Amino acid sequence: MGFSCTVQSPLSCISFSLPVMTSARLKYLSLGVLVFQTTSLVLTMRYSRTLQSDGPRYLASSAVVVAELLKILTCIGLVCKEHSYSVRALHSVLRQEILHKPIETLKLAIPSGIYTLQNNLLYVALSNLDAATYQVTYQLKILTTALFSVSMLGRRLGLYQWLSLLILMAGVALVQWPTDSPGTPEKEQPASGSPFVGLVAVLVACCSSGFAGVYFEKILKETKQSVWVRNIQLGMFGLVFGLFGMVLYDGERVREHGMFQGYNSITWTVVSLQALGGLVIAAVIKYADNILKGFATSLSIILSTLISYFWLQDFEPTSIFFLGAVLVIVATFLYGYESKPASIPSRA
């Protein structure tokens, strides 16, 4: 009896340990994907907004529209995959879930409009702030998400979570603390715009991210619809809102130079990362616990700081910045320490 394991087929022993190995690998793969997505999008967007080139620069409003279109097409493909690539089944699902449920679909107009505003604000922020400062300041979305979760979902936060929010605010305040560098006054205002405008854009984006994320979570909890179908609905409204914003703010430039003016390989990389990044995170987030997400955020902040300093050369770190960044990283870990907060569904 004691030798039952040894007389079994070697394949059965391998299959027993395979799920454990696969789970561990998926966890580390999730860490890599989270770090890559959060870092690469910020850095490439910042680089694309500060790159000097001949001709007009690409329109942020146009990039948001194209990203929404790519998201819709990708989600349609994923829904089709869920139904064994049956076009008839895809048509039936979309008709039943979107056309035959107009009230449920219209509920997503609110978060979709807010997400569209947020996406445009991120371009404004990274046109005016270096990637490192943006990465740290944008972690305030943890605070706004927590506050909206308490007010809208009735969620209760533990002692460590409230403490982490206070540390988070202190860290962001230190990162944004004005510093004087008498020796290099010419570097205080690089050709990157206004830091104040960038800060306001990030703060508004944090508020919109918190509200829209919690609102979207509430809708998902009320229904058992596929997250990909929900993202198609969000994308449809986002496409409409994005086109309206593009015509309203950049209509004259679109008529003069076209919607795809200034597009190059870097622009398409930014659009692809913005369109597919959220979908990738939605697919792998179930393998990432709070500690893993804390590591991903920390690594992303560190990488953004190093690349901003050595490659983009638009950032001069100070001791106050480092202190603030450390506090933000500590707050990120501390927030997930006491209890498991319900994950905010990823909207692509």
matplotlib code that plots the C-alpha trace (Angstrom):
import matplotlib.pyplot as plt

x = [0.0, 2.8, 4.2, 1.1, 2.6, 5.7, 3.7, 1.6, 2.4, 5.1, 2.7, 0.2, 2.9, 3.8, 0.2, -0.2, 2.6, 1.9, -1.0, 1.3, 4.2, 1.8, 0.2, 3.6, 4.7, 1.5, 2.0, 5.4, 4.2, 1.4, 4.1, 6.0, 2.9, 1.8, 5.2, 5.5, 2.1, 2.1, 5.7, 5.8, 2.5, 3.6, 7.1, 6.1, 3.3, 5.6, 8.2, 5.7, 4.3, 7.8, 9.4, 10.5, 9.6, 8.8, 5.2, 2.2, 2.1, -0.5, -3.7, -4.4, -8.2, -7.5, -5.4, -8.2, -10.7, -8.4, -7.7, -11.4, -11.9, -9.1, -10.6, -14.0, -12.5, -10.4, -13.3, -15.5, -12.8, -12.6, -16.4, -16.3, -13.5, -15.7, -18.4, -16.1, -15.6, -19.2, -20.3, -24.0, -23.4, -21.5, -24.3, -26.9, -25.0, -24.4, -28.0, -29.4, -27.0, -26.8, -29.8, -32.4, -31.2, -31.1, -31.4, -28.5, -26.4, -27.3, -26.0, -22.5, -22.7, -21.7, -18.5, -17.7, -17.8, -15.7, -13.1, -12.9, -12.3, -9.7, -7.8, -7.6, -6.4, -3.5, -2.2, -2.4, -0.7, 2.2, 2.6, 3.4, 4.9, 7.8, 7.0, 8.4, 6.4, 3.3, 3.6, 3.9, 1.2, -1.2, -1.2, -3.7, -6.3, -5.9, -7.3, -10.1, -11.1, -11.1, -13.3, -15.8, -15.9, -16.8, -19.5, -21.0, -20.5, -20.6, -17.2, -15.4, -11.7, -9.4, -7.0, -4.0, -5.9, -6.8, -3.2, -1.9, -4.2, -2.7, 0.9, -0.1, -1.3, 1.9, 4.1, 2.3, 2.6, 6.3, 6.7, 4.9, 6.8, 8.4, 12.2, 14.7, 17.8, 19.8, 22.6, 20.5, 17.6, 17.4, 16.3, 13.4, 11.1, 11.9, 10.0, 7.4, 4.6, 3.3, 3.7, 0.6, -1.5, -0.1, -0.8, -4.4, -4.9, -3.5, -5.7, -8.9, -7.9, -7.5, -11.0, -12.5, -10.6, -11.9, -15.5, -15.7, -14.0, -16.3, -19.4, -18.3, -17.7, -21.2, -22.8, -20.8, -22.0, -25.6, -25.5, -23.7, -22.7, -19.3, -16.7, -15.8, -19.4, -19.4, -16.2, -17.8, -20.6, -18.2, -16.1, -19.2, -20.0, -16.3, -16.0, -19.0, -17.7, -14.2, -15.4, -17.5, -14.5, -12.2, -14.6, -15.3, -11.6, -9.6, -12.1, -10.2, -6.9, -8.5, -10.0, -6.7, -4.3, -6.5, -7.3, -4.0, -1.7, 1.7, 1.2, 4.4, 5.5, 5.7, 2.2, 0.8, 2.7, 1.1, -2.4, -1.9, -0.7, -3.6, -6.1, -4.9, -3.2, -6.4, -7.6, -4.3, -4.5, -8.1, -7.0, -4.1, -5.3, -6.9, -3.4, -2.0, -2.6, -2.2, 1.5, 2.2, 0.3, 2.3, 5.6, 4.4, 3.6, 6.9, 9.0, 7.0, 7.8, 11.5, 11.8, 10.0, 12.3, 15.5, 14.4, 13.2, 16.6, 18.9, 17.0, 14.4, 16.6, 13.6, 13.8, 16.2, 15.5, 15.8, 15.9, 12.3, 11.1, 12.8, 11.2, 7.8, 8.2, 9.2, 6.1, 3.9, 5.4, 5.0, 1.4, 0.7, 1.9, 0.1, -3.2, -3.4, -2.0, -5.0, -7.7, -8.4, -10.2, -12.5, -10.6, -11.7, -12.6, -10.3, -11.8, -9.8]
y = [0.0, 2.4, 2.0, 3.0, 6.3, 4.6, 2.1, 4.8, 6.0, 8.8, 10.9, 10.9, 12.2, 14.9, 15.9, 16.1, 18.7, 20.5, 22.7, 23.9, 24.7, 26.3, 28.5, 29.7, 30.5, 32.3, 34.4, 35.5, 36.0, 38.2, 40.3, 40.8, 41.7, 44.2, 45.9, 46.0, 47.4, 50.1, 51.2, 51.0, 52.9, 55.8, 56.0, 55.7, 58.2, 60.7, 60.2, 60.5, 63.8, 65.4, 64.1, 66.9, 66.1, 67.8, 68.5, 68.5, 66.4, 63.6, 64.6, 63.0, 63.0, 61.0, 58.5, 58.0, 57.3, 54.8, 53.1, 52.7, 51.2, 48.7, 47.7, 47.1, 44.9, 43.0, 42.3, 41.2, 38.7, 37.5, 37.0, 35.1, 32.9, 32.2, 30.8, 28.6, 31.3, 31.0, 34.2, 33.3, 32.8, 36.1, 38.0, 36.4, 37.4, 41.0, 41.4, 40.0, 41.7, 45.1, 45.7, 43.8, 45.3, 49.1, 50.1, 47.9, 49.3, 52.9, 52.5, 52.2, 55.6, 57.3, 55.4, 55.4, 59.1, 59.5, 57.0, 58.9, 62.1, 60.3, 58.9, 62.4, 63.8, 61.2, 62.7, 66.2, 65.0, 63.3, 66.3, 68.4, 66.0, 63.6, 59.9, 59.4, 62.2, 61.1, 57.5, 58.4, 61.0, 58.8, 56.3, 58.7, 56.7, 54.2, 56.9, 57.9, 54.3, 53.6, 56.6, 55.8, 52.2, 53.3, 55.7, 53.8, 50.1, 50.4, 48.8, 49.0, 49.8, 48.4, 50.3, 49.5, 50.7, 54.0, 54.4, 53.6, 56.3, 58.9, 57.8, 57.9, 61.5, 62.5, 60.7, 62.4, 65.8, 65.3, 64.3, 67.5, 69.7, 72.6, 72.5, 75.2, 74.3, 77.6, 75.9, 74.8, 77.2, 76.5, 72.9, 73.9, 74.5, 72.1, 72.2, 69.9, 72.4, 73.5, 71.2, 72.8, 71.8, 68.3, 68.0, 69.2, 66.7, 63.8, 64.8, 64.9, 61.6, 60.0, 61.1, 60.0, 56.7, 56.0, 56.8, 55.1, 52.0, 51.6, 52.4, 49.7, 47.2, 47.9, 47.3, 44.0, 42.8, 43.4, 41.3, 38.2, 39.5, 38.7, 41.3, 41.4, 42.2, 45.0, 46.3, 46.3, 48.4, 50.8, 51.0, 51.9, 54.8, 55.7, 55.8, 58.2, 60.4, 60.4, 61.3, 64.2, 65.5, 65.2, 67.2, 69.7, 70.5, 69.4, 69.6, 72.3, 70.6, 67.3, 69.0, 70.6, 67.7, 64.6, 62.5, 60.5, 63.5, 63.0, 59.3, 57.2, 53.8, 55.3, 56.7, 53.3, 51.7, 54.1, 53.5, 49.7, 49.7, 51.9, 49.7, 46.3, 47.0, 47.0, 43.8, 42.1, 43.2, 42.0, 38.6, 38.1, 40.0, 36.9, 35.4, 38.5, 39.0, 42.3, 41.7, 40.9, 44.1, 46.0, 44.7, 45.6, 49.2, 49.6, 48.2, 50.4, 53.5, 52.6, 51.8, 55.0, 57.0, 55.4, 55.6, 59.2, 60.1, 58.2, 57.9, 60.6, 63.0, 65.1, 64.4, 65.5, 63.4, 65.0, 63.6, 64.9, 63.0, 59.8, 60.1, 60.7, 57.8, 55.4, 56.5, 55.8, 52.4, 51.6, 52.8, 50.5, 47.5, 48.5, 49.0, 45.3, 44.0, 43.7, 42.4, 41.6, 44.6, 43.5, 44.0, 46.8, 45.3, 46.4, 48.5, 48.5]
z = [0.0, 0.9, -2.6, -4.4, -5.5, -6.9, -9.0, -10.6, -14.0, -14.1, -16.0, -13.1, -10.7, -13.2, -13.7, -9.9, -9.5, -12.8, -11.5, -8.6, -11.0, -13.5, -10.8, -9.6, -13.1, -13.8, -10.7, -11.8, -15.3, -13.9, -12.0, -15.2, -17.2, -14.5, -14.4, -18.1, -18.7, -16.0, -16.9, -20.7, -21.2, -19.0, -20.5, -24.1, -23.7, -22.1, -24.8, -27.6, -26.1, -25.7, -28.9, -31.2, -34.8, -38.0, -38.7, -36.4, -33.2, -33.0, -31.4, -28.0, -28.7, -31.9, -30.0, -27.5, -30.3, -32.0, -28.7, -28.0, -31.5, -30.9, -27.6, -29.1, -31.9, -29.4, -27.0, -29.9, -30.8, -27.2, -27.0, -30.3, -28.8, -25.8, -28.2, -30.2, -32.9, -34.0, -35.8, -35.3, -31.5, -31.4, -33.2, -30.8, -27.7, -28.8, -29.8, -26.6, -24.2, -25.9, -28.1, -26.0, -22.8, -23.5, -19.8, -18.8, -21.7, -20.9, -17.3, -18.7, -20.4, -17.1, -16.4, -20.1, -20.4, -17.2, -18.6, -21.8, -19.9, -17.8, -20.9, -22.3, -19.0, -18.9, -22.1, -20.7, -17.5, -19.3, -21.6, -18.5, -15.9, -16.0, -15.9, -12.4, -10.8, -12.7, -11.6, -7.9, -7.9, -9.8, -6.9, -5.3, -7.2, -4.3, -2.0, -4.3, -5.0, -1.3, -0.5, -3.2, -2.1, 1.4, 0.2, -2.7, -1.8, 2.0, 2.3, 5.6, 5.7, 8.5, 10.6, 8.4, 5.3, 6.8, 8.0, 4.5, 3.0, 5.3, 4.4, 0.7, 1.0, 2.8, 0.2, -2.8, -1.0, -0.7, -4.3, -5.4, -2.9, -4.8, -4.8, -5.7, -7.6, -7.8, -9.7, -12.7, -13.1, -16.8, -16.0, -13.8, -16.7, -19.5, -22.7, -21.2, -20.3, -17.0, -13.9, -12.3, -15.3, -15.2, -11.4, -11.9, -14.7, -12.5, -9.6, -11.7, -13.4, -9.9, -8.9, -12.1, -12.0, -8.4, -9.2, -12.5, -11.2, -8.2, -10.3, -12.9, -10.1, -8.7, -12.1, -12.6, -9.2, -10.1, -13.3, -14.4, -17.8, -19.4, -18.6, -22.3, -23.3, -20.7, -22.2, -25.6, -24.2, -22.5, -25.7, -27.8, -25.6, -25.3, -29.1, -29.3, -26.5, -27.9, -31.4, -29.9, -28.0, -31.0, -33.2, -30.4, -29.4, -32.5, -35.3, -37.2, -37.0, -38.1, -41.1, -41.9, -41.4, -40.9, -38.0, -38.1, -38.3, -36.6, -36.2, -36.2, -34.8, -31.2, -31.5, -32.5, -29.7, -27.2, -28.7, -28.6, -25.0, -23.9, -25.8, -24.9, -21.6, -19.5, -21.2, -20.4, -16.8, -16.6, -17.8, -15.4, -12.3, -10.8, -10.4, -8.6, -4.9, -3.1, -2.3, -5.9, -7.0, -4.4, -5.9, -9.4, -8.4, -6.6, -9.5, -11.9, -9.9, -9.6, -13.3, -14.3, -12.1, -13.5, -17.2, -16.8, -15.3, -17.6, -20.9, -21.1, -19.1, -18.1, -14.3, -11.6, -8.4, -5.0, -1.5, -0.9, -4.0, -2.9, 0.6, -0.9, -3.3, -0.5, 1.5, -1.5, -2.0, 1.8, 1.6, -1.4, 0.5, 3.7, 2.0, 1.1, 4.3, 6.7, 4.5, 0.9, -0.8, -3.6, -6.9, -9.1, -12.4, -15.2, -17.7, -20.8]

ax = plt.figure().add_subplot(projection="3d")
ax.plot(x, y, z, "-o")
ax.set_aspect("equal")
plt.show()
